[in-house]
Amino acid sequence: MCIRPLGPDDVPRMVALQAEVYPSGLHESAQVLSSKISAVPAGWTSLAATQGEHLCAYALGYPWRADLQPRWNHLLARHHDCDVLYVHDVAVSVAWAGKGIARSLVSQLLLQGARFGLDRAILIAVEGAQGYWSRHGFVAADAGQVDPAFGSEAVLMSRRLDPISPEPLARQ
Ligand SMILES: CC(C)(COP(=O)(O)OP(=O)(O)OC[C@H]1O[C@@H](n2cnc3c(N)ncnc32)[C@H](O)[C@@H]1OP(=O)(O)O)[C@@H](O)C(=O)NCCC(=O)NCCS
């Protein structure tokens, strides 16, 4: 299993993975997925877990502005003055579920957020995944409005990101 940055060439396989794990109302178009990979600050990457050519899982997340409402299946425009990490979508192929792949991808995404100086992560739990996200330290946030496209059970969740300590200076 290899974890690497998600790239535009992965989009067709992401579309197939979405079709495997989400009901059709929660599928995003290839164009939208591409924008969510690309319209991000320099140095930011979403993550793919692969075995050979096979996309086993992906975690799509990016810096976001807490005052904006996350949207489902909506082209991402590059935002400035981002103050939170938004974990948009984590999907694991059924054959690879339960092996800690999502845990590993989410941990790396949260770490990357902290390295970018973000001190909070948010997400919208769909399809009853609230219990899964609470294992990662997310708690239901004061509602605000959630885009109805996420489904009637969608819950906005949030957690703090621990600051990254500066690297100790190497001894001379
Ligand atoms: C939810 C999902 C990302 C978990 O991926 P994974 O790689 O299997 O997760 P991990 O291996 O890190 O964790 C597995 C554990 O989480 C639990 N879990 C999985 N989905 C869960 C859910 N919806 N609610 C609560 N717990 C859940 C499993 O039962 C397992 O528990 P165990 O460790 O006690 O056996 C994956 O099942 C998936 O892609 N689901 C469909 C898409 C989805 O709902 N994504 C989240 C949208 S917000």
The ligand as a MOL file (V3000), in Angstrom:
LIG
                    3D

  0  0  0     0  0            999 V3000
M  V30 BEGIN CTAB
M  V30 COUNTS 48 50 0 0 0
M  V30 BEGIN ATOM
M  V30 1 C -16.0560 5.5370 6.8160 0
M  V30 2 C -14.8300 4.9900 6.0550 0
M  V30 3 C -14.0780 6.1590 5.4100 0
M  V30 4 C -13.9220 4.2390 7.0530 0
M  V30 5 O -12.7860 3.7390 6.3480 0
M  V30 6 P -11.8620 2.5510 6.9660 0
M  V30 7 O -10.5420 2.5830 6.2810 0
M  V30 8 O -12.6300 1.2890 6.9460 0
M  V30 9 O -11.7230 3.0690 8.4640 0
M  V30 10 P -10.6600 2.6080 9.5520 0
M  V30 11 O -10.0430 1.3050 9.1340 0
M  V30 12 O -9.8080 3.7680 9.8530 0
M  V30 13 O -11.5980 2.3720 10.8100 0
M  V30 14 C -12.4420 1.2360 10.8290 0
M  V30 15 C -13.3190 1.3070 12.0660 0
M  V30 16 O -14.2850 2.3880 11.8930 0
M  V30 17 C -15.5940 1.8340 12.0280 0
M  V30 18 N -16.5040 2.5330 11.1220 0
M  V30 19 C -16.5090 2.4890 9.7800 0
M  V30 20 N -17.5200 3.2500 9.3110 0
M  V30 21 C -18.1580 3.7500 10.4020 0
M  V30 22 C -19.2940 4.5890 10.5650 0
M  V30 23 N -19.9750 5.0450 9.5030 0
M  V30 24 N -19.6490 4.9340 11.8310 0
M  V30 25 C -18.9590 4.4660 12.9200 0
M  V30 26 N -17.8770 3.6570 12.8110 0
M  V30 27 C -17.5020 3.3100 11.5670 0
M  V30 28 C -15.4420 0.3750 11.6500 0
M  V30 29 O -16.4830 -0.3840 12.1900 0
M  V30 30 C -14.0920 0.0250 12.2540 0
M  V30 31 O -14.2560 -0.1900 13.6290 0
M  V30 32 P -13.2190 -1.1360 14.4720 0
M  V30 33 O -11.8540 -0.4920 14.3730 0
M  V30 34 O -13.7540 -1.0890 15.8710 0
M  V30 35 O -13.2760 -2.4770 13.8260 0
M  V30 36 C -15.2620 3.9640 4.9600 0
M  V30 37 O -16.0660 2.9680 5.5410 0
M  V30 38 C -16.0150 4.5770 3.7930 0
M  V30 39 O -15.4050 4.9330 2.7840 0
M  V30 40 N -17.3500 4.6880 3.9140 0
M  V30 41 C -18.1570 5.2240 2.8240 0
M  V30 42 C -17.8760 6.6910 2.5860 0
M  V30 43 C -18.1460 7.5270 3.8220 0
M  V30 44 O -19.1680 7.3950 4.4790 0
M  V30 45 N -17.1720 8.4190 4.0980 0
M  V30 46 C -17.2610 9.3300 5.2080 0
M  V30 47 C -18.1030 10.4640 4.7630 0
M  V30 48 S -18.1950 11.7560 5.9430 0
M  V30 END ATOM
M  V30 BEGIN BOND
M  V30 1 1 1 2
M  V30 2 1 2 3
M  V30 3 1 2 4
M  V30 4 1 2 36
M  V30 5 1 4 5
M  V30 6 1 5 6
M  V30 7 2 6 7
M  V30 8 1 6 8
M  V30 9 1 6 9
M  V30 10 1 9 10
M  V30 11 2 10 11
M  V30 12 1 10 12
M  V30 13 1 10 13
M  V30 14 1 13 14
M  V30 15 1 14 15
M  V30 16 1 15 16
M  V30 17 1 15 30
M  V30 18 1 16 17
M  V30 19 1 17 18
M  V30 20 1 17 28
M  V30 21 1 18 19
M  V30 22 1 18 27
M  V30 23 2 19 20
M  V30 24 1 20 21
M  V30 25 1 21 22
M  V30 26 2 21 27
M  V30 27 1 22 23
M  V30 28 2 22 24
M  V30 29 1 24 25
M  V30 30 2 25 26
M  V30 31 1 26 27
M  V30 32 1 28 29
M  V30 33 1 28 30
M  V30 34 1 30 31
M  V30 35 1 31 32
M  V30 36 2 32 33
M  V30 37 1 32 34
M  V30 38 1 32 35
M  V30 39 1 36 37
M  V30 40 1 36 38
M  V30 41 2 38 39
M  V30 42 1 38 40
M  V30 43 1 40 41
M  V30 44 1 41 42
M  V30 45 1 42 43
M  V30 46 2 43 44
M  V30 47 1 43 45
M  V30 48 1 45 46
M  V30 49 1 46 47
M  V30 50 1 47 48
M  V30 END BOND
M  V30 END CTAB
M  END
